[in-house]
């Protein structure tokens, strides 16, 4: 089969959009026919899925098979319908294409679906049904409600995606696909363009996007801006009230009163916002190709009281895409393990200029970043040499406004933590004069 990469999907979309042999279904309608939006709430909003047409003549047998596999919904394994994007994120195709369908219908003057109580169709088919259901099923039990992330077997030829923990109905791939579906659906409703062009531009494969970050790496920020604080809670509550009257889901909500519905919606919106909007995405070790840890990692005692800011110095250039940042991570790990003789890459987290943080030792294991203080704080290293220049403004904000407040909210860092540059703790110029002057202005700097 072709690799399970966004690019393979765009080639399929392009072939479907270019056909003129009587094949009339739009790509999202075809996706729905193949099972991409077959849940009760999605059917209530978009109607019953069309019949599966014969394989379109413009697709190869392998492409048709891949598309069919990616859209066959499996409630037990929603991440099966996922593809790898060039920014290193993983995206479920079902919610993405359902959001696109709502956007295209709105642009064509689609009458608002008559669902009672009224719901925002764009959120209903992407995130609110699956999110509300996840928290509904988990009440009173210990089932996972969000996450986990996962890793691909091979980032050049992705075929198999493995979750990194117990599955929930909203693994990272579904959250990403839902946010992308909302953002792209909203955009199409304003100004429809060919879907292949839209996807290519959004995921950074269009002309002119090589220099900057692709819009997909801003999905958390953009979704947060579009959705606003109360919108998600209101839409989850409305969707749960719709599910209460639909025959397949009526039983689920039989003994759930209005106050409990409101409480579930509040919790679902709050947790989703914390995990997927307010906290930055962290690329797990298996995605950047980490070697195993040598020896036995020592656990940290959380919450920690300090954060130490570094720059890598070598590599001296910031990394601006997933491929370059993953390569930089592997090079640093080799240097730290083979030359320095450490058990692993020393930093807790590494900051790329591609919009992502990369997991080094992570939240729970003692690092090797600040001699004498490794068990007292997290070591956060910026890829590049920042003696004379600053990291990009978004790379600064990723730590200052993203990682640090997130670490406090999730109980990994004390509320009154202390922030210091590496040079304050030992004989070194790290993190470079420019970056050091910058962090002197941050909250917690001592």
DOBA-954229 format. One record per residue (C-alpha): residue number from 1; residue in one letter; x, y, z. Coordinates in steps of 0.05 Angstrom, whole numbers. Each point is the difference from the previous one (the first is absolute). Example, Ala and Ser with C-alpha at 12.3 -4.5 7.8 and 13.67 -1.06 7.14 Angstrom:
residues 2
NODE	resi	resn	c1	c2	c3
NODE	1	a	246	-90	156
NODE	2	s	27	69	-13
***
This chain:
residues 446
NODE	resi	resn	c1	c2	c3
NODE	1	x	0	0	0
NODE	2	x	22	73	-8
NODE	3	x	28	30	64
NODE	4	x	-52	26	49
NODE	5	x	23	71	-10
NODE	6	x	-41	63	-12
NODE	7	x	34	4	-68
NODE	8	x	-30	-68	-21
NODE	9	x	-69	26	19
NODE	10	x	10	65	-39
NODE	11	x	19	-40	-62
NODE	12	x	-65	-40	8
NODE	13	x	-40	65	10
NODE	14	x	32	31	-62
NODE	15	x	-17	-62	-42
NODE	16	x	-72	2	25
NODE	17	x	-7	75	-13
NODE	18	x	27	-5	-70
NODE	19	x	-48	-55	-23
NODE	20	x	-53	18	-52
NODE	21	x	-29	-69	-15
NODE	22	x	-66	6	36
NODE	23	x	28	-10	70
NODE	24	x	-40	54	36
NODE	25	x	11	-12	75
NODE	26	x	44	52	34
NODE	27	x	61	-27	37
NODE	28	x	-32	11	69
NODE	29	x	-64	-35	-23
NODE	30	x	42	-59	-25
NODE	31	x	35	0	68
NODE	32	x	-68	-4	34
NODE	33	x	-21	-57	-45
NODE	34	x	62	-38	21
NODE	35	x	-17	9	74
NODE	36	x	38	64	17
NODE	37	x	-59	31	38
NODE	38	x	-46	-57	20
NODE	39	x	-14	17	73
NODE	40	x	-72	16	22
NODE	41	x	13	74	10
NODE	42	x	37	7	-66
NODE	43	x	-58	-34	-37
NODE	44	x	-50	46	34
NODE	45	x	37	61	-25
NODE	46	x	24	-21	-69
NODE	47	x	-54	-52	-16
NODE	48	x	8	-74	-17
NODE	49	x	65	-15	-37
NODE	50	x	-6	-12	-76
NODE	51	x	9	-71	-27
NODE	52	x	72	-20	-14
NODE	53	x	13	12	-74
NODE	54	x	43	-46	-42
NODE	55	x	75	17	2
NODE	56	x	10	65	-39
NODE	57	x	40	-13	-64
NODE	58	x	49	56	14
NODE	59	x	27	-37	62
NODE	60	x	48	-58	-1
NODE	61	x	-22	-63	37
NODE	62	x	50	16	55
NODE	63	x	-25	71	8
NODE	64	x	-73	-23	5
NODE	65	x	20	-53	51
NODE	66	x	38	51	42
NODE	67	x	-57	51	-2
NODE	68	x	-50	-55	20
NODE	69	x	43	-23	58
NODE	70	x	12	71	26
NODE	71	x	-75	15	2
NODE	72	x	-26	-66	28
NODE	73	x	-20	24	70
NODE	74	x	19	-45	58
NODE	75	x	-25	26	67
NODE	76	x	50	-45	36
NODE	77	x	59	28	-40
NODE	78	x	-16	69	-27
NODE	79	x	75	13	-13
NODE	80	x	-1	-52	-57
NODE	81	x	-27	54	-47
NODE	82	x	60	44	13
NODE	83	x	54	28	-46
NODE	84	x	67	33	14
NODE	85	x	6	74	-18
NODE	86	x	67	33	-21
NODE	87	x	3	39	66
NODE	88	x	6	-67	38
NODE	89	x	-71	1	26
NODE	90	x	-51	-56	-11
NODE	91	x	-69	16	-27
NODE	92	x	-64	-42	-3
NODE	93	x	-33	7	-67
NODE	94	x	-74	-11	21
NODE	95	x	-10	64	41
NODE	96	x	44	40	-47
NODE	97	x	-42	-16	-62
NODE	98	x	-66	6	39
NODE	99	x	19	72	19
NODE	100	x	19	13	-73
NODE	101	x	-69	-25	-23
NODE	102	x	-37	47	48
NODE	103	x	44	58	-26
NODE	104	x	-15	-16	-73
NODE	105	x	-75	-8	14
NODE	106	x	-2	67	37
NODE	107	x	35	34	-59
NODE	108	x	-53	-29	-46
NODE	109	x	-57	29	43
NODE	110	x	-17	-64	37
NODE	111	x	-61	9	46
NODE	112	x	18	-9	73
NODE	113	x	-15	-73	20
NODE	114	x	-63	-6	41
NODE	115	x	29	-34	62
NODE	116	x	-32	13	68
NODE	117	x	29	32	40
NODE	118	x	37	39	-54
NODE	119	x	75	-15	-5
NODE	120	x	57	31	-39
NODE	121	x	8	-52	-55
NODE	122	x	74	15	-9
NODE	123	x	16	-19	72
NODE	124	x	-52	-57	3
NODE	125	x	32	-41	-57
NODE	126	x	72	13	22
NODE	127	x	9	2	75
NODE	128	x	-62	9	45
NODE	129	x	-33	-68	-10
NODE	130	x	63	-41	11
NODE	131	x	23	45	58
NODE	132	x	-67	-1	36
NODE	133	x	-6	-76	-10
NODE	134	x	71	-11	27
NODE	135	x	-14	37	65
NODE	136	x	-70	-30	6
NODE	137	x	28	-71	-5
NODE	138	x	56	15	50
NODE	139	x	-43	29	57
NODE	140	x	8	-38	64
NODE	141	x	53	-46	-30
NODE	142	x	74	4	-15
NODE	143	x	-4	0	-76
NODE	144	x	46	46	-40
NODE	145	x	-37	61	-28
NODE	146	x	54	33	-44
NODE	147	x	63	-23	-35
NODE	148	x	48	-32	-4
NODE	149	x	48	18	-55
NODE	150	x	34	-53	-42
NODE	151	x	58	-14	-46
NODE	152	x	9	-24	-72
NODE	153	x	43	-59	-19
NODE	154	x	37	40	-53
NODE	155	x	-9	75	-12
NODE	156	x	22	-6	-74
NODE	157	x	-48	-57	-15
NODE	158	x	-52	2	56
NODE	159	x	-45	-62	2
NODE	160	x	-13	-17	73
NODE	161	x	-16	48	56
NODE	162	x	6	-26	72
NODE	163	x	-31	36	60
NODE	164	x	45	16	59
NODE	165	x	-51	-17	54
NODE	166	x	-71	-22	16
NODE	167	x	-46	23	-56
NODE	168	x	-57	49	8
NODE	169	x	-54	19	-52
NODE	170	x	41	65	-11
NODE	171	x	73	-20	-13
NODE	172	x	46	56	-24
NODE	173	x	-12	-17	-73
NODE	174	x	-76	10	9
NODE	175	x	12	66	38
NODE	176	x	46	25	-56
NODE	177	x	-48	-22	-55
NODE	178	x	-59	33	36
NODE	179	x	37	66	10
NODE	180	x	23	-1	-73
NODE	181	x	-72	-16	-22
NODE	182	x	-27	60	38
NODE	183	x	54	47	-27
NODE	184	x	-4	-23	-72
NODE	185	x	-76	-5	1
NODE	186	x	-5	71	25
NODE	187	x	48	23	-54
NODE	188	x	-37	-35	-56
NODE	189	x	-67	29	23
NODE	190	x	30	69	-14
NODE	191	x	33	-15	-67
NODE	192	x	-2	-69	-32
NODE	193	x	63	-22	-36
NODE	194	x	20	-69	-28
NODE	195	x	10	-47	59
NODE	196	x	68	-25	-24
NODE	197	x	26	72	-2
NODE	198	x	-28	15	69
NODE	199	x	32	-62	31
NODE	200	x	67	11	-35
NODE	201	x	4	72	26
NODE	202	x	-23	-17	70
NODE	203	x	48	-58	10
NODE	204	x	59	38	-30
NODE	205	x	9	-34	-67
NODE	206	x	-22	60	-42
NODE	207	x	46	50	-34
NODE	208	x	29	53	45
NODE	209	x	-9	-37	66
NODE	210	x	70	-30	3
NODE	211	x	28	61	36
NODE	212	x	-53	9	54
NODE	213	x	-37	-49	43
NODE	214	x	-61	-34	-31
NODE	215	x	-68	22	28
NODE	216	x	-10	-70	29
NODE	217	x	53	12	52
NODE	218	x	-42	59	27
NODE	219	x	-64	-43	6
NODE	220	x	-3	4	76
NODE	221	x	6	76	1
NODE	222	x	-48	10	-59
NODE	223	x	-52	-48	28
NODE	224	x	3	36	67
NODE	225	x	-9	68	-33
NODE	226	x	-59	-24	-44
NODE	227	x	-35	-40	54
NODE	228	x	4	47	59
NODE	229	x	-6	-20	74
NODE	230	x	-75	-16	6
NODE	231	x	-15	-25	-71
NODE	232	x	25	-71	9
NODE	233	x	-37	-11	66
NODE	234	x	-65	27	-30
NODE	235	x	6	-45	-62
NODE	236	x	17	-63	40
NODE	237	x	-61	11	45
NODE	238	x	-45	11	-61
NODE	239	x	28	-63	-34
NODE	240	x	-13	-42	62
NODE	241	x	-72	24	1
NODE	242	x	-7	-20	-73
NODE	243	x	29	-70	15
NODE	244	x	-52	-7	55
NODE	245	x	-56	-3	-52
NODE	246	x	35	-42	-54
NODE	247	x	-19	-74	4
NODE	248	x	71	-29	-2
NODE	249	x	25	44	58
NODE	250	x	-64	11	40
NODE	251	x	18	-56	50
NODE	252	x	68	31	14
NODE	253	x	-32	63	27
NODE	254	x	-63	-31	33
NODE	255	x	22	13	72
NODE	256	x	40	64	-13
NODE	257	x	-36	63	24
NODE	258	x	7	70	-29
NODE	259	x	49	22	55
NODE	260	x	44	-60	-13
NODE	261	x	0	13	-75
NODE	262	x	22	72	15
NODE	263	x	55	-26	46
NODE	264	x	25	-51	-52
NODE	265	x	2	54	-54
NODE	266	x	38	48	46
NODE	267	x	52	-53	18
NODE	268	x	8	-24	-72
NODE	269	x	10	71	-27
NODE	270	x	47	18	57
NODE	271	x	44	-62	-7
NODE	272	x	2	3	-76
NODE	273	x	19	73	2
NODE	274	x	55	-13	51
NODE	275	x	30	-59	-37
NODE	276	x	-8	21	-73
NODE	277	x	-4	77	1
NODE	278	x	36	29	60
NODE	279	x	57	-52	4
NODE	280	x	48	-5	-59
NODE	281	x	9	-63	-40
NODE	282	x	61	-42	19
NODE	283	x	30	-47	-52
NODE	284	x	12	-67	35
NODE	285	x	67	-35	-1
NODE	286	x	-21	-56	-47
NODE	287	x	-21	52	-52
NODE	288	x	69	33	-4
NODE	289	x	35	-67	-1
NODE	290	x	30	-2	70
NODE	291	x	47	-56	20
NODE	292	x	-18	-36	65
NODE	293	x	20	29	67
NODE	294	x	64	-33	26
NODE	295	x	-7	-27	70
NODE	296	x	-59	16	46
NODE	297	x	-30	70	0
NODE	298	x	-7	34	68
NODE	299	x	-70	27	15
NODE	300	x	-10	74	17
NODE	301	x	-41	20	61
NODE	302	x	-54	46	-26
NODE	303	x	-17	57	1
NODE	304	x	69	29	-13
NODE	305	x	21	70	21
NODE	306	x	45	22	-57
NODE	307	x	10	6	-75
NODE	308	x	68	9	-33
NODE	309	x	3	30	-70
NODE	310	x	55	-22	-49
NODE	311	x	18	7	-73
NODE	312	x	31	-60	-36
NODE	313	x	57	42	-32
NODE	314	x	10	-60	-46
NODE	315	x	-42	-8	-43
NODE	316	x	10	76	-7
NODE	317	x	-57	12	-49
NODE	318	x	-72	-3	24
NODE	319	x	-39	-60	-29
NODE	320	x	-61	23	-39
NODE	321	x	-36	-64	-18
NODE	322	x	-15	-69	29
NODE	323	x	54	-36	-41
NODE	324	x	55	49	20
NODE	325	x	-21	2	73
NODE	326	x	-4	-77	5
NODE	327	x	70	-3	-32
NODE	328	x	26	51	51
NODE	329	x	-29	-41	57
NODE	330	x	34	-64	-24
NODE	331	x	67	37	-8
NODE	332	x	-4	28	71
NODE	333	x	-19	-67	29
NODE	334	x	59	-33	-35
NODE	335	x	47	54	26
NODE	336	x	-26	-4	71
NODE	337	x	2	-76	2
NODE	338	x	62	-16	-41
NODE	339	x	46	59	14
NODE	340	x	-23	24	68
NODE	341	x	-16	-70	24
NODE	342	x	-69	19	28
NODE	343	x	-59	-48	3
NODE	344	x	-41	41	-49
NODE	345	x	-10	69	-31
NODE	346	x	9	48	59
NODE	347	x	-58	49	-8
NODE	348	x	-70	-11	27
NODE	349	x	-29	35	-61
NODE	350	x	28	30	-63
NODE	351	x	-31	59	-37
NODE	352	x	-3	-1	-76
NODE	353	x	-15	61	-44
NODE	354	x	-53	-43	-35
NODE	355	x	-53	14	53
NODE	356	x	12	-63	40
NODE	357	x	35	-23	64
NODE	358	x	38	-66	-2
NODE	359	x	1	-48	58
NODE	360	x	70	-14	28
NODE	361	x	-2	-30	70
NODE	362	x	-71	27	6
NODE	363	x	-42	18	61
NODE	364	x	18	-58	45
NODE	365	x	75	-18	-6
NODE	366	x	62	35	28
NODE	367	x	39	32	-57
NODE	368	x	73	19	-11
NODE	369	x	-6	74	-18
NODE	370	x	22	42	60
NODE	371	x	55	-32	42
NODE	372	x	-19	-5	74
NODE	373	x	-73	20	-13
NODE	374	x	-27	-54	-46
NODE	375	x	-49	-28	51
NODE	376	x	-24	70	20
NODE	377	x	-25	27	-67
NODE	378	x	-16	-12	-73
NODE	379	x	53	16	-53
NODE	380	x	-30	32	-62
NODE	381	x	47	9	-59
NODE	382	x	-11	43	-62
NODE	383	x	29	-30	-64
NODE	384	x	51	52	-26
NODE	385	x	54	48	22
NODE	386	x	-33	61	32
NODE	387	x	62	40	20
NODE	388	x	-15	56	-50
NODE	389	x	-71	-13	-25
NODE	390	x	-66	-18	32
NODE	391	x	-43	-61	-14
NODE	392	x	-63	15	-41
NODE	393	x	-55	35	39
NODE	394	x	-44	-62	-3
NODE	395	x	56	-44	26
NODE	396	x	7	47	59
NODE	397	x	-75	0	12
NODE	398	x	-3	-76	-5
NODE	399	x	39	-5	66
NODE	400	x	-17	65	35
NODE	401	x	-76	0	-14
NODE	402	x	-10	-74	-15
NODE	403	x	44	-51	35
NODE	404	x	12	36	66
NODE	405	x	-73	18	16
NODE	406	x	-21	-70	-23
NODE	407	x	51	-32	47
NODE	408	x	-28	41	58
NODE	409	x	-73	-16	-16
NODE	410	x	14	-75	-7
NODE	411	x	38	-4	67
NODE	412	x	70	-13	-28
NODE	413	x	29	68	20
NODE	414	x	-11	41	63
NODE	415	x	-43	61	-8
NODE	416	x	57	43	27
NODE	417	x	54	-33	-42
NODE	418	x	68	32	-13
NODE	419	x	26	9	-71
NODE	420	x	75	6	-14
NODE	421	x	48	-2	-58
NODE	422	x	52	-57	-1
NODE	423	x	57	51	10
NODE	424	x	-27	18	69
NODE	425	x	11	-71	23
NODE	426	x	70	-15	-28
NODE	427	x	59	24	-42
NODE	428	x	-32	8	-69
NODE	429	x	-25	54	-48
NODE	430	x	-64	-41	-11
NODE	431	x	-55	19	-18
NODE	432	x	37	55	-40
NODE	433	x	-2	75	15
NODE	434	x	-62	15	-42
NODE	435	x	-43	-56	27
NODE	436	x	24	15	71
NODE	437	x	-21	73	-5
NODE	438	x	-68	-24	-26
NODE	439	x	-13	-48	57
NODE	440	x	17	54	52
NODE	441	x	-68	29	-18
NODE	442	x	-39	-65	11
NODE	443	x	-44	-17	60
NODE	444	x	39	-37	54
NODE	445	x	70	25	-22
NODE	446	x	47	8	60
***
